[in-house]
């Protein structure tokens, strides 16, 4: 493989890695939102039941189902974090630079800026 072909391959891998990172971030955010909204719903149900002046057993099965759903979302978040770690290993094997969030600044550069960065934001 020529130098030009190798460079084109490297550029393509970096582009694909960026796309994977963006979709992974969206997926992780969506799971977080699902956990947050499910938790808010679950927190509201006993209060709504009390305000409606109905028996404490009314809607209990629905509460149980939502509790199970939240548990599944939490487990999905844990699995997604594991997938994130696996992808990071692949990134290292392919020698694709690590970037922070969406700012595209390599993390090693952030650490090199350490004291200056802390002074600037702090």
Phi, psi and omega in degrees: 000131181286166179301317181297317179295320178296318180295319178297320178296318179297316179298316179297318178297318179296320179297313179296321178299321177296319178294317178299315180300316180298315181290325176296316178299317178298315180299313180296320177296317180298319177297319177298319178294321179297317179296317181295312182291323177295320179295320178296318177299312181299322178292330181284326189301312178297323178293318178297320179298316180294316180294330178281354178058050177243167181301150179294346179270347179294125177080006183297323179295324176296318177299317178299318180295317179293324177299316177298320179298317180296321177299316179296321178296318178299318177295322178296322178297318179296317179295320179296321177298321176296319176296323178300315179297318178298315179296325178296322176297318177297318178303316179295317180300323181274000179058043175267128183300145178279137177236153179268131175041227180256008187272353175062016175270120179304139184300326180296328177292322177299318180292327178293330179279350185346278185300319181295321180293315180298321178294321183291324183260350190245000000 
